[in-house]
Structure formats: structure tokens, C-alpha cells
């Protein structure tokens, strides 16, 4: 037996160990250390949190007016309810024969319609009680691409897949900590606009919020195919559907007890998901799961019926769209009475036009506005009490539940988003907080960018 000294033995064992843990690398491959979270600090004039309906317009307005802007969005695309939520029929921009909401939001809608060779509704024809006739269908993909392009052209720095975890006010600036995929970022801004739709930034900044004990249901938007609606035996289907509800196999509130409307519209905006809440990752996960579970359960049922055997899902949104969560307690709360009477405000910054539209387990019966009534939105409703350099735009503005059911729609959110963006720029440039900015300056800037002010 050959003698091997101790040093040689240890050396050979070491080489063997390395060989055991080192993979065979292919040409061009190299070993990399585990990814380290990138920590950084950024500074900007205006920070917009939430890239949905209001946030996109607020960011573009602030950028076009010369501010440095960062837009934080925890999803993968811009547009919110219109794109990710699939409610791709924003409205309403015209009231009683004249346009009341314009500006950057209307510019974006018009371009999306033109790019897809679509046709706008005839707004000169009164919609009567069928207000949806004045809503504008847009291609969701085109809309989100154009929104992103306009943000970038305005100099807006977009940060997808990030969410704020803290907001603190220091030395007349907001310091916001965000986390994302592989990032941890501290953003210092002079003016902060919460466009999350849930008043999430306002909440972690410490401002009190308002919420009902029971909120409106959400909707998972989808499209069905594989059947001929005209050839179906509607009476037989409705009877079978009601029997399934009676047996507890299906839930009546999911489609308001009317399966024929679901079939007629091939899905679309018909579903109701009770308690749908997008405030946190946990509540939004539950809303998504409930929406998809309801869809597949009803599809399995329908495929057992004559004429529906080949029914299929043609398209489905990745998220359940949510109608209602939290609202701020602002310097002024818009009430239902204010809204339906078209109350005038000295600090009105935009119009809103939509019926009172409260959804519940039985469906929705819109309460149309009286002829000639055009509600307005005061700046004070965008500002949380006891705040500085902070605004909220979108469905979380300060309002009671019934007023909010109308204010929450896209066109109205676009108008208040543009107003918030304009106010933020002026407040930053003049070293003021939003409610100190002169109204004449706000209205002038909004109008310079195509907006319509009361």
C-alpha cells in the first residue's frame, strides 16, 4: 500500500469537496451571489401613489407643468379600473348637451378610440335613463400603452411592482418608504398625491378614514363564448338556475338572480362579489379567488344545459374590480344632497356627472340627476384634515357613501386627478400647502392643459 502523508490527504479531500458542490458550468455561464435587495434614496417634487384612473392623469399633469414626478404603482400596468379591472368604458364626459370633463383624461380616451378605429357615441343625443349610452368603449391594451407613453413623455418616472409601507412628514416634505421586487426605496417629495383608490397612503400617513359597515360588491369582468344566445331556451335555463339557487348550489347575489342577463351580455360587467376589498394583499387575494370561483362554478352549471355545452371563457381580467373601500375625512365632505342639487363651491376644481349608483346584493337601480344638474368637486374634498402637502384624488375623496357611488366613476376621477396634479405643482413652486394655493392660479393652469373648470 502506498503511503500518503496527511497534507496530501487533506488537499485531495478539499479538491473532492469543491468538485462535489461546484456545478458543471456551460459555456458563458458563471456563478453569481444571491441577489441583494437594492436600497436607494430618491428625491422628487411630486410623488403620485397609484397608477389608476386618477393617478395617471395627476402624474401627467404635474409632469407637463414642469415638476419632477415619480409614479408608484404596485401592479404591472397603468389604468387601474379601466385596464386591470376591465371596466373599459369610462364616462361620463358630457352632460345636458355640453362637455363638462375634458383635459388630459379626455385626450387619452380620444386617442385610444382613434388608434383602435372605434367611434365615439353621439353626445348630442340625450341618454335619458340609459346613461351607459354616453360611456366610451376603449381598447384596454391601447389605453394602458398610451397612458404609459404619455407619462414617460411628461418626464414621469414610473416604478411598477412597488408599494408604500410608511409615510412621514419631515421638514415640510414627505418621506415615503416603498418596497418592491428586489428594491427598498426611500422617496422624499414635497407634495404627495394618494391615488390608490383605498386611501392607503393616507392611512399609513396617519389620517383618519371613513368606511361603511357593508361596502359595495366588486366585479370580475370576463367574456363568454361558444353558444348562440338567440337559440337558447331562456325559460328553461332561468328555471334550472333558480332551482340551483334553491338547492344552495349557486349564490343568487353573484348574478343578481338573472342568469339570462349574464348570457345576453356574454359576461362583461355583470358579476357581483360581496365584500370585495382591494385594500391589502390579503383582502385583494380573497376578492380575486371569490370572483374566479364564482365564474367557474356558474360555467360548470351552464355547460350542463342544452345549447351551452360548449360554453367557454374567451377572456378574463386578472383582478376583481372593486367599487368601494375607504374614503378620507377631508376639509369638506361632499354629501348626497350636495351632489344631486349641483351645489356650487368657491373652490370647485372639476365637474362630476353620473347618477347615484349604489350596488348591493340585489343589483343596482341608478338614481338619475335632474335635468340641468351638474355636480362639482371642491378642492377641500381632496385634502385630509390636519394635513400639509397631501391630497387624495379618485374614489377615496371625502364624501358620504351615496355621493361617492357617483363620484367614483372614471371621468370624474380623471377630472379630480388633473386638478390634484395642477395644485401639487403650484403648491410646490410657491412653497405652500394645497389649500393655500389661489384658486385663480389653479383654474388657469388646468385650463392651459385643456381641463374644464366650474
N, C-alpha and C positions, 0 to 999 in steps of 0.2 A: 504494500500500500504506500502510495506516495505521500510524503509528509507535506502538510500545508500549514504555514505559520499563521498566527492569529490575525495579523494585519491584512494578509491576503484574503483570509476568510471573510473578515468584516467588509472589505472592499467589494468582494464578489456578491455578498448578501445585499449591500447597498445598491449595486447596479441592478440586481434582480428586482428589488423593491421598486426602483424607479420604472423599470420596464413593466412592472405589474400595474402601475397606476397611470402611466403615460399612454394615451391613445395613439393609434397609428394615424398620423395626420396625412390627409390627402394633399396634393399639390395646391398651394395657395391658402391652405388652412393654417390657422395659428391659435394657440391657446390664449384666452382672454380672461382677465379677472372678472368676478361678478360685478354687474352694473351697480354703480354708486349713484344714489339719489343726488340730482343736481340741485344744489341750493344756490339761490341768487336773489339779488335785490334790484328792483326796478323802480323808476320814478316816472310819473306822468301827470298831466294836468287834470284829465278826466278819466275816471275808471267806470266802465259800464259792466255790471254783473248780470249776465243773462242775455243770450243772443237770439231771443224770440222776436215776436212781433214788434214790441215797443223798443227793445234793446238795440236791434239792428238800426232802426231809424234814429234813435238817440245818438248812437255812435257815429253814424254818417253825418248827421247834422253838426255835431261837435267837431268832427274832423274837418268838414268843409269850411267851418267858421274859423279854422286856424289853430285849434287846440291839439295838443298831443293826447292821443286817446288809446287806451287799452280796453279790449273787449274780452271778457272771460266767459266761456260757455262750457258747461260740463258735458255736453254731448259732442257729436261728430259733425254737425252741420248747423247752419243758421236757419231761422224762420219759425222755430217753435211750433205753435199750433197749426200754422199754415202748411208746414212741411213735415216735421216729425210727427205731429199729431194728425195730419191728413185732412184737416178742415180747410181744404184748398179753395174756399170760396169766400174771400174776405169781403166785408161790407159793413156798413153801407156808407157810401161816399156822397150820395145825393139825397136831398130832402126837398119835397114840395117843388120840384122843377129846377132846383139850383144846387150847385156843388157846395158842400159845406166842409168837406175834409179833402185836402189836396196835398201839396208839398212832396216830400221825398217818398212817402209811402205810396201815394198815387202814381208817382213817377215809376217806381219799382213795379207796381201792378200793371201799368200800361205797357211797359217794356216786356214783361213776362207774357202778356196777352199777344203783343205784336210778334214776338220771337217765335211763338208757337202757332202763329196764323189763326188765332182764335178771334172771336167777335165780342165786343162789349155789349151789354144789354142796352136797350133804348131807354135811357133815364128820363126821357120826356114823357113817357107813358107812366101814369101813377101806378104804384104797385098794389094799392088797396090793402087788403089784409094779407096778401101774399108777398111779404117783404123780401122773401128769398129771390124774387124775380129781379131785384136790383143788386144781388150779390154777383161777384165776378169770379168765374172759374179760372184758375191758373194751373199751369203745369208745375207740379211740386218741384221736380228736378231743375227746371229752368229757373224757377223763383229762387231757390236756395243758391244756385250758381251766380245769378245776377246780384243777389244780396251780398254774397261774399266778394264779388268783384267790385261793387260799389264801396264796400268798407275799405278794401285794400287801396282803391283809387283815392279815397279820402284820407289815406295815411293811417288808418286804424290798424293797430297791432292786435291780431286775433290769437287767442290762446284757448284752443279746444281741450277737452278732457281735463279741465281744472275746476275746482270748486273751492269757495272760501271756507275757512274754518275759524277765522277770527277777524273782527273789525274793531279798531280802537282809534280814538281821536286824540292826536298829539300835535301840539304846536300848530294849530289851525290846519292840519292835514289829517287825512285818514290813512292809517296803516293797515293793510289787508293782507293776511296770510292765506295763501292758497296751496292746495296740494293737488297733484295730478299723477299721471303715469310717469314715474321716474323723476318728478320735479317737486320742489318745495320752494315757493316763491313769496317774497315779501314785496308787496307793491305799495308804494307811497303815492297818494294822489291828493290834489287839492279839493276836487269835487267828486262825489260818489253818487252814482245812479243805480238803484236797485230795480232791475227789470226781470227778476226771477219768476214772477207770477205767483210766488208764495211768500213774498216779503222776507225771504230767507236772510238776506244781508242785513235788513233792518232788525231782524230778530237777534242775530248774533252781535249786532252793534248795541243791543240793549234796549231797543224801543218797544213799547207795548204793542200788541197786535189784537185784532178783533177776529172772531170766528163764530159761526153758528154751531149749535149742538149737532145739527144734522146738515151736511153740505150736499150740494147738487151732485147727481151721479156723473160719472165720466163715460167716455165712449171710445171703444176700439173701432177705428174705421177700417173697413175691408170691402172687397168686391167679390161677388159670387158669379159663377158662370156654369155652363153645362146643362141648361134647361131652357125651355120655351115658356115664358110666363103666360102668354095668351092661351096656350094649350092645356094649362093646368086646371084641375078641378078644384077651384078655390074653396068651395064649400066643404068638400071632403077634407082638404088639408087643414082648414081652420078648426073643424070639428075634432080631427085627430090631435091637433095641437092643444086644444082646450082639455081634452082627455088626459094628455100627457102632463099638463099642469095640475089637473085634479089629482092625479096619481103621485104627484111630487117628483116626477121625472124631469120636468123643466120648471124654470122660475118665470112667473108672469112678468115681473118688473123688467127682466132683461130686454124684452122687446115690447113692453107695454101691452102685452096680450094680443098683439096684432102681427101674426106671422106673415100675413099677406102683404103688408107694407114692406116688410123685410125683403120678400121675394120680388115685389114690384120694383123696388129701388136697387136690387141686387146688392144689398148690404148698405154701403155708404154710411151715413151719419145716424143710424137707427138704433144702435145698441145703447143700453144703459147699464153701467156698473156702479152699484150702490157703494158709497163711501170711498170712491176713487180719490186718492190723495198723492200728489207728487212732491210733497214737502221734503221727505227724506228718502234715502236709497231703499230703506226697508218698506216704507209705505208705498213707494212707486213700484217696487218689485211686486208687492201684493196686488196692486191695481192691474199690472200687466198680466200676471198669472190668472187673475179672475176674468179678465177680458178674453184671453185666449181660451181658457177652459170653457167659458160660456159659448164661444163661437164653435168649438169642435163638438160640444155636446149637442147643439142645435143642428149642426151639419149632419151628424150621425143620425139624428132623428129624421131629418128631411129626406135623407137618402133611402129611407125605408118606404117612402111614399111614391105612388105612381107619377111618373114624369120627372121625378127628382133623383132617380137612381144614379145619374152621372154628375150630380151637382159637385162643384169643386170650388176651392178658393183660388181666385185669379190673382188677387193682391191683398196684402195686409200690412198695416202700419206696424212699425217695431215698438210703438208705445201706445198705451191707452191715454187719450187726450183727457185732460182734467179741466173742469169748469170753475171750481171754487175751492179755495183753501183759506189763506189768511189775508187780512187787509190791515193797513196801518191805521193808527189813531192819529189823524192829521190835524193840522191847524184849523181845518174845516172839514166836516163830514157831509158829503152830498147825500141828501135823503131822497126817497121816492117822490115826495111832494115837490122837492126842488126840480127833480128830473122831469116829471110829467107836465109840470107847468112851465118849463123852459126858463127857470129863474136866471136873472142876469146878475153877473158879478163884476165888480170893478177890476178884479184881477183875472178875468177869464182869459185863458190862453188857447183854447181849442173848442171845437164843437164835438158833440156826440149825436148819433142818430140811430136808434134801434128801439124796438118795442121792449117793454119789460118782459123778460124771457126766462122765467124761473122753472127749471126742470125738477121733477120729482118722480116718485115711483110710478105715477100714473101717466107720465109723459110731460107735455108742455102745451099750454094754451097761451100764446103771446097776447099781451095787453098793448094794443097799438096806441101810438101817440095821437092826440087830437090834431086835426089839420092845422098846419102852420106852426106847430110847436117844434122848436129845435133846441134841445138842451145844450148847455155849455159846461165847461170844466174849469174851475178856478185853480190858480197856481197853489193856493193854500192846501188843496186836497192832495197835492203831490208831496207835501212836506210833513214828516213826522213831528209831533210835538217835541219841544225841547231839543231839537236837532240843529246842527250847523253843517253847512256844506253837504247836505244829504237830501236826495229826492228819490221818490218811487214813481215809476211810470208803468202802466199796464193794469192788469185786473186787480192788483193789490192796493190801488189808491184808496184813500179814506172815503168810505161810502157805506150806506146801510145795504142790507142784503138785496133788496128789490132793485134799488138803483144800480147796484153792482152787476145784477144779472143782465143789464143792458150795456153798461159801460165797458164790460169785459171783452166785447167783440173787437175784431182786428182793426177795422178802420178807426175806431175811437182810440184804440191803443196806439196806433200809428201817429195820430194827431198829438196825443199827450207825450209820446216818445220824442217827437220833433221839438215840442215845447221844452221838455226837460233838457234835451241836448243844447238848445239855444241858451236857456237860463244858466246852465252849468258853465258855458264858455264865458258869458258876460260876468258871472259871479267870480270866476277865476281871474279874469282880466282886471276887474275893479276891486279885487280883494274884499268881496262881500259874501254874505251867505245868501242863498236863493231868494228868500222873501224880501231882501233889501234891494234887489235889482229893480230899477224903474221900469214900469210896465211899458212905457213908450219905446224903450230900448229893446225889450223882449219882442214886442209885436213887430217892430221894424225888422229885426233880424230874421224872425220866422217868415215874414213876407218876402224878404230878399231871397229866400230859398224856396219860394213857391207855396209856402203854407198859407192857410186861411185862418184868420183870427176873428173872434167875435167883435 
